[in-house]
Structure formats: structure tokens, C-alpha cells
């Protein structure tokens, strides 16, 4: 597979995640389960998506358009952050560190397996900025394919599992107490009243 085809596949996958994200967000209409502390699936997925796509695009773009070694290193680091940590922020947003860390570790293993394909996928400047990948490999090598599956599979896992993470968070923070002041009319007289609402 050529570099151009591989980058097209990566871009198509990111676009599919972008299209799929608002569709999945439709199951999360009400977020009032836990009062002001409740979280929404749409926001969690949006955070995960943004922290994935933005750093990758900015990082790869920076490496492609600059000749400064420092900028290239920072850009490559941003792209690696987006690839490995980015999708997990959907879970981290709702304090689900277990699912978030699991996805990040799996992507870390996938990235390690694919390290020798950095030059073939992202180009010489990117590989030089990270000071890795000094040998030529085929993108169809078994190790590279396993790395691809681990990375893409765990990205989808973190975005999909955000729904379960949000539900668990909202269930934990479901207790709320609300006190309001109101006025009631009783036999043509107005009287102040306090109302309390407790959710368990």
C-alpha cells in the first residue's frame, strides 16, 4: 500500500468518526440525571474526537510545512498525543480512567509495533523529528497490520465506551438537592414557601 493510499485511509477513518459522532449523540437528549454535575455522551465524544483529530492534523501539518527542527519535534509530539491519548479523553472527561488508560495502552502497543512504518506513513521529516524508523518496511507486514488493528480498534473502543462511562458517572453523581423559594395562593392570600427536591 502506498503512502498516499494509507493517508487516504486514515483521513477516511477520521471522517467516518466525525460523521458517526453526531449520529451517536442522538441517544443522549437529557442530561439532568445528576443535576449540574451530570455529563452528556455527546460532549464526552466530542472531547475525545477533538483531542484526537486536532492534534494529529496540527502536528502533521506543522511537520509538513516547517523546516525548523524544534517545530517539527513539537508537531510530531502533538500528533503522537492525538493518536495515543486523544480518544481516551472521552473517558477521562467523566473520570473513567480505567477505560481511558486501557485504550491508551493498547494504542501505545500498536504505535510501538508500527514505529518502523513511520517513514512510510508520515514521511521522512516526521520520522526524523521523532528520531525513529531507520529501516524500510512494507505496510502489509504482519507486525504493521497488527499495530493498525490495535490503534484503530482501540480508537473506536474509546469513542463507543464513552456512553457507558457517562452513564456510570451520572449514576454515581445522581444524588442532588434543590431548594427553591416560591409563592403560593391559599384562600386568596399569598404566602412564601420553600420547596425541596431530592433525587436519589
N, C-alpha and C positions, 0 to 999 in steps of 0.2 A: 504494500500500500504506500503510495507516495505521500510526501509531507502535505501537499495541497489537499489530497483526499482525506487525510487524517484530521487536519484542521477543520475541514468542512464537516466531518462527523462530529467533532467537538462542538462546533458552533450550532449544528442542528440539534444536538442533545440539549444545549443550553436554551435554545429557542423553545424546544418542546417543554422543558421545565418552566419556562416563562409563561407559555400558553396554558400549561396544566395547572399552574399555581392559582390563578384566579378562579378556575373551574372548581378546584377542590375547596376553595374558600367559601363556596356557597353553602356548605353544610354548617356553617358557624354564623348564624344570624344573631343570636342573643348571647351576650357575654356578661350578663348581670348575675350569674350564679353566686359569685363571691363578692358582690358589691364592687367597690372601687379597685379591689385587688385582683379581680378576675382578668384573665388573659384571653385573647382570641386566637384561633387557629390561623386565621388569615394573616394576622400581624406576625405570628411566630414564623410562618412560612415565608413571608415577605422579608423578614430579617435574615433568615437563612439564605434565601435566594440572593438578596442584595450583597451580603457578605461573601458570597461565592463569585458571582458574576463580575461585580465592580472591581475587586482586587485583581482578578485574572485579566480582565480587559485592560485595566490601567497598567498592570505590571508588564504584560506582553507588549502593549503599546509603547511604554517607556523604553523598554529594551530595543524595540524596533526602530524608534526614531532618534535615539540619543547615541552619542559616541563617548559619553563620559562614563568611566568605569564605576564611579560611585552611584550614579543614577541607574546604571544597568543592574548593579548588585541589589539596590533597593527595589527596583522594579521586579526583578526575578524573585526576591523575597516576598513581595506583595502577592505575586502570582501563586507562589507555593502556599502562602497563608490562605488565599482564597480556595485553593484546591483541597487542602487538608483540613483546615479549621472551619472555613466558611459555612458549609452545610450544617455543621454541628451547632452553630449559633442559634438555629431554630429551636433546638432542645435546651441550650444553655439559657435562652431568654426566659424559660419557665422553670429554671433551676433543676432540669433533668440532666444532671451531669453524667449519669451512667450511660444513657443512650448517646449523648453527645460525645463522650470520650470514646465509646466503642466505635462509633463511626470514624472518628479522627484517627484512632489507632489502625483500623483496617485500611483507611486511605494512606496512612503513613507506610504501611507494609506494601501496599500497591505502588506507591511512589518509589519506594526502595527498589522494588522489582523492575520498575520502568526507568530507573535512573540512566541506564545505558542507552535509552531511546530518546533522551532529552534533546540531543543534537538533531535527530531525525524529525522530531515532532515540532520543536520550537525554534530550531535554527542554531547556528554557531554562536551568535552573540549571547543568546540565553544560556547555553551550556557553558560558555566561557565565564559568564557573570557568576554562575554558581560553582565554577571550577569542578565540574563533574563531567562524566561521559567523554572519555578519551578513546573510545573504540567504536567501530561501525557495527551496527546490528540491523537485523530485519525486524520490521514491526509485526511480523507474523510469528516470531519466535514464541515458544510456549510461555516462557517467563514473562515476556511483554504482554501477551494476551491475558495471562492470569492477573497481572497488575492492572490492566484496563478494566477487567471484570470487577476486581476488588474496589477500584476507585469509583466507577460509575454505579455499581450496585450499592455501595455504602452512601453515595450521594443521595440516591433515591430513597434509601432506608431512612436517612435523617429527615428528609422532607416529609415522607409519609408518616414517620413516627411522631412528628410534631403534634399531630392530632391527639394521640394517646398521652403525650407529655402535657399538653394543655389541659386535657380532661383530668389528669391526676393532680395537676397544680390547682385547678379550680375546685376539685373535691376537697383538697387539703385546706384551702382558704375559703371554704364555703360559709363559715360562721360569720354573720355580720349583725350589728346592732345599729338601728337607725332611730333617732328621736327627732320628732318634728313638733312644731307648735302650730295649732290650728284654732279656729274659732267655730263654735257650733251654735246653732239656733235651737233653743228649747223653750217652747211656750212663748214665742215672740221675744225672747231675751237672748242676748249674745253672751257667751261665756268662753274664756280661754281654756284650752285643753292641750295636754301633751300626749302624743301618741308614740308608741314604741313598736318597732318591728324587729323581731329576732328571727334569723334564719339559721337552721342547724343542718 
